[in-house]
Amino acid sequence: MTEAELQAYVDHQLTPERQREVEAYLAKRPEEALRMHDYLVHKRELRALFEPVLDEPLPQRLRRAATPRAPWRLQRLAAGIAIAVVCGGAGWGLRGVSAGLSASSLSSDSSFAQRAAVAHAVYSADARRAVEIGADQEDQLVAWLSKRMGTPMKPPHLQALGYTLEGGRLLPGEHGPVAQFMYHDSSGAKLTLYVSNEVTQAHSAANSAAHSASQSGANKEMAFNFAREGAVNVFYWVDGPIGCAISSGADMSELARVSSEVYRQHEAVQ
């Protein structure tokens, strides 16, 4: 029983069958049951504290009718990231924290985040062969990964955030190939972007619907999540069949900052 499944149990995101299995697991472990009960109480208290705010009118001083609005999808990203950072900063310390307008199934998505974290740990530690094709051959890297993935694969440019592209590689995913782009900052610390274009196919119909209730216009809903696998932190999201995971040893707020820019560049070419 993973921590992600326990947290999904608290959030009522498991299937009825798995929910019963978790209940049976907790029935034999009073300390774990008490811990989950505390999370449930905490959740109810937070809901009682903040739900009334949703019905409050927006103060006049905060209205900016003349200010151009950001695209709705970027607004959702900002909201999701803000929730994740606040929850993490509040000391929740969860292995998987869902953040966004559509709650994801951590028991399913956490496997995607876990593979991203493992790939980061394995290849970022390889000083000699961290990437298959270096950044000095970016055009070749883009053409090769795009062909193998069956969709355009271009590494985001993150120099403005202090990250330099090292290159990339092709990896086996759960249901097809996965692209990994590697970056480093001025201190040499590594950051990787793990991209799959078959994430939806890896889930059941119910889980898929949670990530992309609709593929058109403002009805599209996504989930932004934070996860931790050992010493590796992962910020990840699913946009239709595309899954992206950013991994590094940096904290949640830094990963959220990078994720925002990666998502912005992705949306700019859609």
N, C-alpha and C positions, 0 to 999 in steps of 0.2 A: 504494500500500500504506500504510494508515494505521497509526498507533501502536497504536490499539485492536485492529486485526487481528493485529498482531505479538504483543501481549500475550495475545490469545485463542489464538494459535498456541502460545505457551508453556504455557498452561493447558489445551491440548487441547480447545478449545471450538469449533473450526471443523469444517465438513463435511470429509469425506475429500478431496473435490475441491479445496476451498479450501486445505486443509492442504498438498496437493502444490504448489499454485501459490505458496504462501509459501515452501516449500522451494526451489523453482526460483528465486524472487526472491532468497533468501538465498545461494544457490549462486553468484550473480554479484556478491555484495556481501560480501566477507570480513569487513569491519569490523562490519557489521550482524549477520552470522552469529555473530561472536564475542560481540557484546553479548547476543544471544538465548541463546547457550550459557551466559554468565555468569548470566543470569536463571534458567535451568534448574538450574544448580548451586546457586544461592542457594535456590531452591525446595526442592530435595532436602535441603539442609542444614537448612532450617527444619523440614521434615517430620520429619527424623531427630531433631532437637532437641526438638520439642514433642509428637510423637505418643505417646511413652511416658506423658506426663502424663494422657492420656485414660483410662488403665487404673489410675491411682492412686486409692485410696479417698479420699473427702472427709474431711478432718480433723474430728474431733468438735467442735472449737471453732467451725467454720464452719457447723455444722448449725443450722438455725433452724426446727425443726419447728412451733413455735407461731406463726411469723410468717406472716400471710396472703400468699399468692403472687399475683403479678401475673398477669393473663391470659396464656395461653401465647403468643399472637401478639405481645404487647408484650415478652415475654421474648425472643422471636426478634429483634424489632427492636433491642432493646438489645444483644444479642449481635452482630448484624450491624454496627451502628454502631460498637461497640467495636473489632471487627476492622478496619473501614475506617480508623478514627482511628489505631489502632496502626500499621497498615501505612503510612499516610501520614506519620505522625510519624517513622517509622523511616527516612525518606529514600528511599522507593521512587521517588517522583516519576513515577508512571505517569499516562498520559492517562486511562486507565480502570481503576479498581481495583474488582474485584467483592468484595462483602462480604455474607455471608449463608449460610443453610443450603442454598440452592439456587443454584448458579452460573449466572449469566445468560450469554447470548451477546452479548459486547460488540460484535461486528461488526454485530448487528441492533439492540440496544438503544441503541448509541451514537448512532444517527441520531435517535432520540427525544430523547436528552440534548442532542444538537447543536442540534436545532430549538428546544429550550427555551432554550439559551444564546444563540442568535441572536436569538430574540424578546426575551429580557431585554436584550441589548445595544442593540437597535433602539429599544424603547419606553421603557426607563429613561432614555435620553439625551434623550427628547423632553419638555422642561420644560412645554410648553403642552398637549400632547395625549397624555400618558403613558397615560391610560385613556379608555375610551369612556363609562363611567358611573361617577361618583364615589361615594365611600363615603357621602356625604350622602344618596344614593338607593340604599342597600343593598338595600332590599326590591325595588325595581325591577330592580336588577342580578341578584339571586337568581332572580327570576321569569323574566327574559329569558334568562339563561344556562341555567337548568333546562329551559326550553322548547326552546331550540335544541339542547341536548346530549341531550335525551331522558331525563334522569335528574337528581335533585336536586343542585344545585350551590350550596353555601353556603361563603363564604370562612371559613377558620379565624380565630379571634380570637387574636392574638399580642401583645396589649398587655402581658401579663405578661412577655414576653421582650424588650420594648422596641421592638416594631414596630407601627406604625399603618397601618391599611388606607387606601390611596388610592382604590381602586376596581378595576375590571376591564374586560376586553374579550373579544371573541370572535375567534379566529384560525383560519385554515385549517390543518388537520393533514394528515398523509399520507393518511389514509383517512376523514376527517370533521372536524367542528369541534372546536376545542380552546379551553378556557377559560384565561385568564391573570388571576391576581389579583396586584395590585402593592401592596407595603408600603414604608415607609421608617422608618429609625430616627431618633434625636434629632439625628444629624449630617446627615441628609438622604440617607444612603446607601440605595440601593434594593435590594429583595429581591422576587423574583417566584415565584409558585407556578403551574406549568404543568400542566394536568390534561387528560388524554384518556381517553375511555371506550371506545376502540376499539383499544387497543394490541395485544391478543391477536390480533385479526383481521389486523394488519399483519405478523405473523410466520408463518413456516412452522409446520407441526404440531410439528416437533421442538423448535423454539425455544419455542413456546407451552407445551409440556409441561414445559420447564425452569422456567417461571415459575409454573405452576399445575398441579402433578402431580395434585392433587385439590382440588375446591372444597368439600369437606366437612370440618368439625371439625379435629382436630389433624393430619390428613394434609396439610393445605395447606402448600405450600412457596413461598417467595418469595425474591427476591434484592434486596439493597440495594447500591447502587453509588455510587462517586464518579467524576466525570469532570471534565476541564478543557478548556475551549475558549477559547483566547486568554487574556484576563484574567478570564474568567468561570468560576467554579467551580460545579459542579452536583452535587447529591446527589439520587438518584432511585431509585424502586422501582416494581415492577409487582405489582399485587394483582388477579389474574384479568384482566378486560378493562380495569381502571383503571390508568393510568400517571400517576405524580406526579413532578414534577421541581422542585426548589427551587434557584434560581440567584441568585448575587450575587457580589460581589467578596470576600466574607468567606472565612475559611479553612475547612478541612474540619470542624474541631471545632464551629465555630459553626453551619455548615449541618446537622451531625448533631444539634445541640441543637434547632434549629428543626424538623427533620424528625421528631424524636421527638414533639414536641408536635402537629404536624400529623397524624401518624399516630394519636396517642392520641385526638384529637378525631374523626377519621374513624371509628375503631373504636367510639367512644362512641355513635354514632348508628346503628350497624349493627344 
